[in-house]
Amino acid sequence: MTNEFGVLREQDVDADPLAQFQRWFAGAAGTIPFAEAAALATADADARPSVRMVLIKGWDERGFVFYSNHDSRKGKELSANAHAALLFHWQPLGRQVRLEGPVERVEEAESDRYFESRTRASQLGAVESAQSRTIDSRDELDQRVRQLQNSLEGQPVLRPTWWGGYRLQPLSYEFWLHQEDRLHDRIRYLREESGWRVERLQP
């Protein structure tokens, strides 16, 4: 059976999973809005999981970076259990990429640079929103942001100490390609001392 998405074979992929990710992301970024969006799964100290969408703001050989309030649910879970998983799902291309590994906070200077690059509205929101905690109404949140905006008129918005970046350092990657007969292609990379081991998983 011919598959519109092609096939994914071991001999076709790059020996470096980051290079393979870059190749697939380049194809997704040209056709899919917010191709950098990924599902982030974390778990608390009792191994109870939670998942949400985040925007991945950068990646290199050190890992994949996203930003959040450290006191949010995800931040507290990462403090208790510094391991997580990411899933990129590019449905129009029939592709998924899964990553798993430990998570660490990025350096303060890196968080500062990213915070300074955000729009002023996003900066104000990050400062005023006590992420993941309850509030009585949307009107209350909007009023608090307006008050902060007025109080900081003509001044820069500084990154709060409780907000910053996290970096997931992949120990494994999985590249998944859809097949109409449900015999999907799954190629996994596992980090070893000598480099990356590439193997095929059954669907």
C-alpha positions in Angstrom: 0.0 0.0 0.0 1.3 3.4 -0.9 1.5 5.9 1.9 1.2 9.6 1.2 3.7 10.3 4.0 6.3 7.9 2.7 8.3 5.5 4.9 10.9 5.9 7.6 13.7 3.5 7.6 16.8 3.2 9.8 19.1 3.9 6.9 17.2 7.1 6.0 17.6 8.9 9.4 20.6 11.0 10.5 22.9 9.5 13.0 22.4 12.6 15.2 18.8 12.8 16.5 19.0 16.6 16.9 19.9 16.9 13.2 17.0 14.6 12.4 14.7 16.8 14.5 15.9 19.9 12.7 15.2 18.2 9.4 11.6 17.4 10.4 11.0 20.7 12.1 12.0 22.6 9.0 9.3 20.8 7.1 6.7 21.4 9.8 7.6 25.1 10.3 6.8 25.8 6.6 3.3 24.4 6.7 2.0 24.2 10.3 1.1 27.2 12.5 3.0 27.0 15.9 5.1 24.0 14.8 7.1 24.7 18.0 4.1 23.8 20.2 4.6 20.6 22.2 2.8 18.7 24.9 4.8 18.7 28.1 4.2 15.8 30.5 5.4 16.1 34.1 4.7 14.1 37.3 4.7 15.1 40.9 6.6 13.4 43.8 3.9 10.7 44.0 4.2 10.0 40.2 0.8 11.5 39.4 1.1 12.9 35.8 -0.1 16.0 34.2 0.3 17.4 30.7 -0.2 20.7 28.9 0.9 22.5 25.7 4.0 24.7 25.8 6.0 26.6 23.2 9.5 25.4 22.8 11.6 28.6 22.4 14.9 27.1 21.4 17.0 23.9 21.1 20.5 22.8 20.6 22.9 20.0 21.7 22.1 20.9 25.3 18.4 20.4 25.1 15.0 21.9 24.4 14.0 25.1 26.3 10.6 26.4 27.5 9.6 29.1 30.0 7.2 29.2 32.9 6.4 30.5 36.4 8.4 28.4 38.8 5.5 28.4 41.2 3.0 27.0 38.6 1.9 23.4 38.7 4.5 22.4 36.2 7.2 24.3 38.0 6.4 22.6 41.3 6.2 19.2 39.7 9.6 19.7 38.1 11.0 20.8 41.4 9.8 17.5 43.0 10.5 15.3 40.0 13.0 16.8 37.5 12.1 14.5 34.6 9.7 15.2 31.8 8.6 14.2 28.3 7.8 16.3 25.2 5.6 15.4 22.2 5.5 17.3 18.9 2.5 16.3 16.8 2.4 17.5 13.2 -0.7 15.8 12.0 -0.8 17.2 8.4 2.6 15.6 7.9 1.8 12.4 9.7 4.7 12.9 12.0 5.3 12.9 15.8 8.5 13.4 17.8 8.8 12.3 21.4 11.6 13.3 23.8 12.3 12.2 27.3 14.9 13.2 29.8 15.9 15.2 32.9 15.0 18.9 33.2 17.1 21.7 34.6 16.6 25.5 34.9 18.4 27.6 32.4 20.9 30.2 33.6 19.5 33.5 34.8 21.1 35.5 32.0 19.4 33.3 29.4 16.0 33.8 31.1 16.7 37.5 31.2 17.5 37.7 27.5 14.3 35.8 26.6 12.1 37.9 28.9 13.5 41.1 27.4 12.6 39.8 23.9 8.9 39.4 24.8 6.2 42.0 24.2 5.5 44.4 27.0 2.0 42.9 27.4 3.5 39.4 27.8 6.0 40.7 30.3 3.2 42.4 32.4 1.1 39.2 32.2 4.0 37.1 33.4 4.7 39.4 36.4 1.1 39.7 37.5 -0.3 36.2 36.9 0.1 33.8 39.8 0.0 30.9 37.3 -2.1 27.9 38.2 -3.6 29.5 41.3 -7.3 30.4 41.6 -8.7 33.9 41.0 -12.3 35.2 41.5 -12.8 36.6 37.9 -11.1 37.6 34.7 -12.0 41.2 35.5 -9.9 41.0 38.6 -6.9 39.8 36.6 -7.3 42.4 33.9 -7.6 45.1 36.6 -4.4 44.0 38.3 -2.5 44.0 35.0 -3.8 47.5 34.2 -2.6 48.7 37.6 0.8 47.2 37.1 1.0 48.8 33.6 0.2 52.2 35.0 2.7 51.9 37.9 5.5 50.9 35.5 4.7 53.5 32.8 8.0 54.6 31.2 9.9 51.9 33.1 11.2 48.5 31.9 9.4 45.4 33.1 12.0 43.3 34.9 11.9 39.5 34.9 10.6 38.3 38.3 12.9 35.8 40.1 10.1 33.2 40.1 9.8 33.1 36.3 12.3 31.6 33.9 13.4 28.8 31.6 13.7 25.1 31.8 15.8 22.8 29.6 14.9 19.2 28.9 18.0 17.2 28.1 16.9 14.3 25.9 18.0 10.8 26.8 15.7 9.4 24.1 14.1 10.6 20.9 11.4 8.8 19.0 10.4 9.7 15.4 7.0 8.4 14.4 5.6 8.3 10.9 1.9 7.5 10.2 1.0 4.6 8.0 -2.5 3.9 6.7 -2.4 0.2 7.7 -1.5 1.3 11.3 1.9 -0.3 10.9 3.4 3.0 11.8 7.2 3.6 11.5 8.8 4.2 14.9 12.6 5.0 15.1 14.0 5.5 18.5 17.4 7.0 19.6 18.8 6.1 23.0 21.7 7.9 24.5 24.7 5.8 25.4 28.2 6.6 26.6 29.5 6.1 23.0 26.8 8.1 21.3 23.3 7.3 20.1 21.8 3.9 19.5 19.2 3.8 16.7 16.6 1.1 16.8 13.1 0.4 15.3 10.1 -0.1 17.5 7.1 -2.1 16.5 3.9 -0.1 16.1 
